[in-house]
Amino acid sequence: MGDTRPLPQPQAPQGTPGTPGTPGLLRARGARPARARPSRAGRWRRILKRAVLAAAAVTAALILTAGTLWLVTPSASEAPQLARAQAQRHGIAYPGPAVPANFARPLIATEDKRFYIEPGIDPLAVGRVVKADVTNGRDQGGATIEQQLAKMLYTPGRTGFGAELRQVVLAVKLYVSYTKEQILSLYAEVAYYGNGYYGLEQASCGYFGRPARNLTVIQGAMLAGVVNAPSADDPVTNPGNARARLEHVIARMVAVGYLDRAQARQVLSAPLGLAQGGGNCRLRQRGRR
């Protein structure tokens, strides 16, 4: 009889994918296995980490810059002397009278509604200024009363990011050195109110023929509004602009709670009482020079 042994069965070639216990074909050829794609959560963690590091670097740079500016900027103790020098140049008495509520309230409502609770600067507004400078965008403003005072006293006529940084540092110095009432007094004394009037007392006498202590609500609101753009909102030369600005100031007083809507309507219906030349009030002020 012939050979009755069974014929050998064919075997799968070594390295065939899917064969248990054997390396895959690609691995046998030395190729690297495909890497798993990173999860969405992993990508977001990396993005967040980079953002935190970038923010930390920017913060450190700002702190270093602020520290340097703190050392090189003038002392806040110079503010009264600077205000006195400006008063002498403009021929007005210094110090001026106490700031009446009918001026302080509309000024705060319009220029710096958090005046009494912030440390001389509004961090969010400062952040917007920095962002605008870095991105060449539009500066959205938001300077506090202390920053505006620092500009009037220490950096008049200067513009640009460097001047704004100095104003921020000087604003904090003013906040540390003076009470809010003293800051308001300095501000009222050195501000320009249009039509050649410097200082609150001169402006009150010049526009209305009365001392600042006797300002009505509508008169104080007009003066508080005109300091933003003294030439454009001068009630004598640009009455239309002045009226629009006045209505904005009254609306801000309603928004922050100084007036209700009925009171606002009553204020806006009252006569402004312009008295060009200032009358006897103006003459008495000249006598004090």
ChimeraX attribute file (.defattr): number of C-alpha atoms within 10 A of each C-alpha:
attribute: neighborCount
match mode: 1-to-1
recipient: residues
	/A:1	3
	/A:2	4
	/A:3	5
	/A:4	6
	/A:5	6
	/A:6	6
	/A:7	6
	/A:8	6
	/A:9	6
	/A:10	6
	/A:11	6
	/A:12	8
	/A:13	10
	/A:14	12
	/A:15	17
	/A:16	14
	/A:17	13
	/A:18	10
	/A:19	13
	/A:20	9
	/A:21	7
	/A:22	13
	/A:23	15
	/A:24	16
	/A:25	16
	/A:26	13
	/A:27	12
	/A:28	13
	/A:29	10
	/A:30	8
	/A:31	9
	/A:32	9
	/A:33	9
	/A:34	6
	/A:35	6
	/A:36	6
	/A:37	7
	/A:38	8
	/A:39	8
	/A:40	8
	/A:41	9
	/A:42	11
	/A:43	11
	/A:44	11
	/A:45	11
	/A:46	11
	/A:47	12
	/A:48	12
	/A:49	12
	/A:50	12
	/A:51	12
	/A:52	12
	/A:53	12
	/A:54	12
	/A:55	12
	/A:56	12
	/A:57	12
	/A:58	12
	/A:59	12
	/A:60	12
	/A:61	12
	/A:62	14
	/A:63	12
	/A:64	12
	/A:65	13
	/A:66	16
	/A:67	12
	/A:68	12
	/A:69	18
	/A:70	17
	/A:71	10
	/A:72	10
	/A:73	14
	/A:74	15
	/A:75	13
	/A:76	18
	/A:77	12
	/A:78	12
	/A:79	20
	/A:80	15
	/A:81	11
	/A:82	16
	/A:83	22
	/A:84	19
	/A:85	15
	/A:86	20
	/A:87	20
	/A:88	13
	/A:89	10
	/A:90	16
	/A:91	16
	/A:92	23
	/A:93	19
	/A:94	19
	/A:95	14
	/A:96	19
	/A:97	16
	/A:98	16
	/A:99	20
	/A:100	16
	/A:101	14
	/A:102	20
	/A:103	25
	/A:104	17
	/A:105	20
	/A:106	30
	/A:107	28
	/A:108	21
	/A:109	23
	/A:110	20
	/A:111	20
	/A:112	18
	/A:113	19
	/A:114	16
	/A:115	19
	/A:116	12
	/A:117	8
	/A:118	14
	/A:119	17
	/A:120	24
	/A:121	24
	/A:122	17
	/A:123	13
	/A:124	10
	/A:125	16
	/A:126	20
	/A:127	11
	/A:128	17
	/A:129	21
	/A:130	18
	/A:131	15
	/A:132	16
	/A:133	14
	/A:134	10
	/A:135	8
	/A:136	9
	/A:137	12
	/A:138	11
	/A:139	14
	/A:140	12
	/A:141	11
	/A:142	18
	/A:143	22
	/A:144	24
	/A:145	23
	/A:146	27
	/A:147	25
	/A:148	20
	/A:149	26
	/A:150	25
	/A:151	22
	/A:152	20
	/A:153	23
	/A:154	21
	/A:155	16
	/A:156	12
	/A:157	8
	/A:158	12
	/A:159	10
	/A:160	8
	/A:161	14
	/A:162	11
	/A:163	15
	/A:164	20
	/A:165	19
	/A:166	21
	/A:167	26
	/A:168	27
	/A:169	23
	/A:170	28
	/A:171	25
	/A:172	19
	/A:173	21
	/A:174	25
	/A:175	19
	/A:176	13
	/A:177	15
	/A:178	14
	/A:179	12
	/A:180	18
	/A:181	13
	/A:182	16
	/A:183	18
	/A:184	21
	/A:185	20
	/A:186	24
	/A:187	22
	/A:188	26
	/A:189	26
	/A:190	23
	/A:191	24
	/A:192	23
	/A:193	27
	/A:194	22
	/A:195	16
	/A:196	12
	/A:197	19
	/A:198	23
	/A:199	26
	/A:200	30
	/A:201	24
	/A:202	29
	/A:203	24
	/A:204	27
	/A:205	26
	/A:206	26
	/A:207	26
	/A:208	24
	/A:209	23
	/A:210	20
	/A:211	20
	/A:212	23
	/A:213	17
	/A:214	14
	/A:215	20
	/A:216	20
	/A:217	19
	/A:218	25
	/A:219	24
	/A:220	25
	/A:221	27
	/A:222	27
	/A:223	30
	/A:224	27
	/A:225	28
	/A:226	24
	/A:227	19
	/A:228	18
	/A:229	15
	/A:230	19
	/A:231	19
	/A:232	17
	/A:233	26
	/A:234	24
	/A:235	23
	/A:236	15
	/A:237	13
	/A:238	12
	/A:239	13
	/A:240	14
	/A:241	16
	/A:242	23
	/A:243	18
	/A:244	12
	/A:245	23
	/A:246	25
	/A:247	19
	/A:248	16
	/A:249	26
	/A:250	27
	/A:251	21
	/A:252	20
	/A:253	23
	/A:254	18
	/A:255	15
	/A:256	16
	/A:257	11
	/A:258	15
	/A:259	18
	/A:260	14
	/A:261	14
	/A:262	9
	/A:263	13
	/A:264	18
	/A:265	14
	/A:266	10
	/A:267	19
	/A:268	15
	/A:269	10
	/A:270	12
	/A:271	10
	/A:272	18
	/A:273	12
	/A:274	16
	/A:275	15
	/A:276	13
	/A:277	14
	/A:278	21
	/A:279	15
	/A:280	13
	/A:281	19
	/A:282	22
	/A:283	14
	/A:284	13
	/A:285	18
	/A:286	13
	/A:287	10
	/A:288	10
	/A:289	12
